[in-house]
Amino acid sequence: MKKHTTINQSLSADVSTCVNVAVDLAKKVFQVAGENALGQVIFEDRIKSREAFQAFLLKLPASVTVLVETGPGAQAWARLLQTQGNSVRILPAQHVATHRSGPKNDRNDALAILRAGRDCRISAVPVKSAAALAMQALHRARQGYIRRRTAVGNQMRGLLLEQGVSMPQGEMAISQRIPRILEDATQPLPDLLRELIAEL
C-alpha cells in the first residue's frame, strides 16, 4: 500500500481506480482512504484544509462512491458530491464504530468507514435537502426549548417544596399560581428565593 502526501499525486496515481473512498470528516483535517473492487485499500491521504478537501472532492471521478459517517457537515458534503454525480452513503456513526480496529484516530476511523461500507446490514442515512435540514433544526430547537422549560418548572416546584409550598405539576399551575405565591407576603419564602423564582 502506497501512501500519498499530496492531493495531486494521490489523484493522478490511485483515486481514479478506487471504487469506494471513505472520509473521516472534521472541521479542518480530513482523513481519506480508498479501496479497489477487491476491497483492498489502495489509497490514503490526509488533507489539511477545507478548501483543499473541496478541491479534492471536485476532482473525484463520478464512478467513485464516497462514504462518510453521520456527524456535523456530512449532509452538506453529501449534497455537494451528489450535484457532481457521485454516489454518497452516510453511515450511522454507531455502526461504523463496531468496524474500527485499533485505537481511535483519524486513519483508523477512515478505514472503519470503508469496512462499514461493505457491511450490507448497515442502512445508509438519507441525504437531506437544505430545506429538510432546516425543518429538522427547527423541530430540534423546539424540543430543546420544551425540555428546558419543563426542567425549569420542575426546579421551581422543588425549590418551593423545600420551603413547604406545594404546587401541582403542569404549565398552568406555574404560570397562574407562582405569581400569586410570590406576591403573597404570608408565604414563608425568603426574599432571596422570591427573587430567584421570579427570575426563573
C-alpha positions as CSV (number, residue, x, y, z in Angstrom):
1,M,0.0,0.0,0.0
2,K,1.5,3.3,-1.1
3,K,0.7,6.4,0.9
4,H,0.5,9.7,-0.9
5,T,1.0,13.0,0.8
6,T,-0.3,15.5,-1.7
7,I,-3.7,15.7,-3.3
8,N,-2.4,16.0,-6.9
9,Q,-0.1,13.0,-6.6
10,S,-2.8,10.9,-5.0
11,L,-5.4,11.7,-7.7
12,S,-3.1,11.0,-10.6
13,A,-2.0,7.7,-9.0
14,D,-4.8,6.0,-7.4
15,V,-8.1,7.8,-6.8
16,S,-9.4,7.1,-10.3
17,T,-9.1,3.4,-9.7
18,C,-10.9,3.4,-6.4
19,V,-14.4,2.1,-6.2
20,N,-15.1,3.5,-2.7
21,V,-13.5,6.4,-0.9
22,A,-14.1,6.9,2.8
23,V,-13.6,10.2,4.5
24,D,-13.3,10.9,8.2
25,L,-14.8,14.4,8.4
26,A,-13.6,17.1,10.6
27,K,-13.5,20.9,10.7
28,K,-10.1,21.3,9.1
29,V,-8.3,18.0,8.7
30,F,-9.8,15.2,6.5
31,Q,-8.5,11.7,6.5
32,V,-9.2,9.8,3.3
33,A,-8.9,6.1,2.4
34,G,-9.8,4.4,-0.9
35,E,-10.3,0.8,-1.9
36,N,-10.5,-1.1,-5.2
37,A,-13.2,-3.5,-6.3
38,L,-11.5,-6.3,-4.3
39,G,-11.8,-4.3,-1.0
40,Q,-8.1,-3.6,-0.9
41,V,-7.0,-0.3,0.5
42,I,-5.0,1.3,-2.3
43,F,-5.1,5.0,-1.4
44,E,-4.7,7.1,1.8
45,D,-4.3,10.8,2.2
46,R,-4.6,13.5,4.9
47,I,-6.0,16.8,3.7
48,K,-5.4,19.7,5.9
49,S,-7.8,22.4,4.9
50,R,-11.5,22.7,3.9
51,E,-10.5,24.3,0.6
52,A,-8.1,21.6,-0.3
53,F,-10.7,18.9,0.6
54,Q,-13.4,20.6,-1.5
55,A,-10.9,20.7,-4.4
56,F,-10.2,17.0,-3.9
57,L,-13.9,16.1,-4.0
58,L,-14.5,18.2,-7.1
59,K,-11.8,16.2,-8.9
60,L,-13.2,12.8,-8.0
61,P,-14.5,10.7,-10.9
62,A,-18.2,10.2,-10.9
63,S,-17.6,6.4,-10.7
64,V,-16.3,6.7,-7.1
65,T,-18.7,6.2,-4.3
66,V,-17.9,8.3,-1.2
67,L,-18.6,7.0,2.3
68,V,-18.9,9.2,5.4
69,E,-20.3,8.7,8.8
70,T,-23.1,10.8,10.4
71,G,-21.9,14.0,12.1
72,P,-21.6,17.7,11.5
73,G,-21.0,18.6,7.9
74,A,-21.9,15.1,6.5
75,Q,-25.1,16.3,4.8
76,A,-23.5,19.4,3.2
77,W,-20.6,17.5,1.8
78,A,-23.0,14.7,0.6
79,R,-25.2,17.3,-1.3
80,L,-22.1,18.7,-3.0
81,L,-21.0,15.3,-4.1
82,Q,-24.4,14.4,-5.4
83,T,-24.5,17.5,-7.5
84,Q,-21.4,16.4,-9.3
85,G,-22.7,12.9,-9.9
86,N,-21.0,10.9,-7.1
87,S,-22.9,8.3,-5.2
88,V,-22.8,9.1,-1.4
89,R,-23.5,6.9,1.5
90,I,-23.8,8.4,5.0
91,L,-23.3,5.6,7.5
92,P,-24.6,5.8,11.2
93,A,-21.6,6.5,13.4
94,Q,-22.6,3.8,16.0
95,H,-22.3,1.1,13.3
96,V,-19.1,2.5,11.9
97,A,-17.6,2.3,15.5
98,T,-18.1,-1.5,15.5
99,H,-15.8,-1.8,12.5
100,R,-12.9,0.1,14.0
101,S,-9.8,-1.8,14.9
102,G,-7.0,-0.4,16.9
103,P,-7.1,2.9,18.8
104,K,-9.5,5.7,17.8
105,N,-7.7,8.0,15.4
106,D,-8.4,9.7,12.1
107,R,-6.8,6.9,10.0
108,N,-8.5,4.1,11.8
109,D,-11.8,5.9,11.6
110,A,-11.4,6.3,7.8
111,L,-10.6,2.6,7.5
112,A,-13.6,1.7,9.7
113,I,-15.9,3.7,7.4
114,L,-14.5,1.7,4.4
115,R,-15.2,-1.6,6.2
116,A,-18.7,-0.4,7.3
117,G,-19.4,0.4,3.7
118,R,-19.0,-3.2,2.8
119,D,-21.4,-4.3,5.6
120,C,-24.7,-5.0,3.8
121,R,-26.5,-5.0,7.2
122,I,-25.9,-1.2,7.6
123,S,-28.5,1.1,6.1
124,A,-27.3,4.5,4.9
125,V,-28.9,7.7,6.3
126,P,-30.8,9.6,3.5
127,V,-29.1,12.7,2.2
128,K,-31.5,15.6,3.0
129,S,-32.1,18.8,1.2
130,A,-31.1,22.1,2.9
131,A,-34.8,22.9,3.5
132,A,-35.4,19.5,5.1
133,L,-32.4,20.0,7.4
134,A,-33.7,23.5,8.4
135,M,-37.0,22.0,9.3
136,Q,-35.2,19.3,11.3
137,A,-33.3,22.0,13.1
138,L,-36.5,23.8,13.9
139,H,-38.0,20.7,15.5
140,R,-34.9,20.0,17.5
141,A,-34.7,23.6,18.8
142,R,-38.4,23.4,19.8
143,Q,-37.9,20.1,21.6
144,G,-34.9,21.5,23.4
145,Y,-36.9,24.6,24.4
146,I,-39.7,22.3,25.8
147,R,-37.2,20.2,27.7
148,R,-35.6,23.3,29.3
149,R,-39.0,24.8,30.1
150,T,-40.1,21.6,31.8
151,A,-36.8,21.3,33.7
152,V,-37.1,24.9,35.0
153,G,-40.7,24.3,36.0
154,N,-39.7,21.2,38.0
155,Q,-36.8,23.1,39.5
156,M,-39.1,25.9,40.8
157,R,-41.6,23.4,42.2
158,G,-38.7,21.7,44.0
159,L,-37.4,24.9,45.5
160,L,-40.8,25.9,46.7
161,L,-41.5,22.5,48.2
162,E,-38.3,22.8,50.2
163,Q,-39.9,25.9,51.8
164,G,-43.1,24.0,52.5
165,V,-45.1,25.4,49.5
166,S,-46.6,22.5,47.4
167,M,-47.6,23.0,43.8
168,P,-49.3,20.7,41.3
169,Q,-47.4,19.8,38.1
170,G,-48.2,21.5,34.8
171,E,-47.5,24.7,33.0
172,M,-50.9,26.2,34.0
173,A,-50.0,25.8,37.7
174,I,-46.7,27.6,37.2
175,S,-48.0,30.4,35.0
176,Q,-51.0,31.1,37.3
177,R,-50.0,30.1,40.8
178,I,-46.4,31.1,41.1
179,P,-47.0,34.9,40.6
180,R,-49.7,34.8,43.3
181,I,-47.4,32.9,45.7
182,L,-44.6,35.4,45.1
183,E,-46.9,38.3,45.8
184,D,-48.3,36.7,48.9
185,A,-46.4,38.0,51.9
186,T,-47.9,35.3,54.2
187,Q,-46.0,32.6,52.3
188,P,-42.8,31.5,54.2
189,L,-40.4,32.4,51.5
190,P,-37.1,34.3,52.0
191,D,-36.8,37.4,49.8
192,L,-33.7,35.9,48.1
193,L,-35.8,32.9,47.0
194,R,-38.6,35.1,45.8
195,E,-36.2,37.0,43.6
196,L,-34.7,33.7,42.3
197,I,-38.1,32.2,41.5
198,A,-39.3,35.4,39.8
199,E,-36.1,35.4,37.6
200,L,-36.7,31.7,36.7
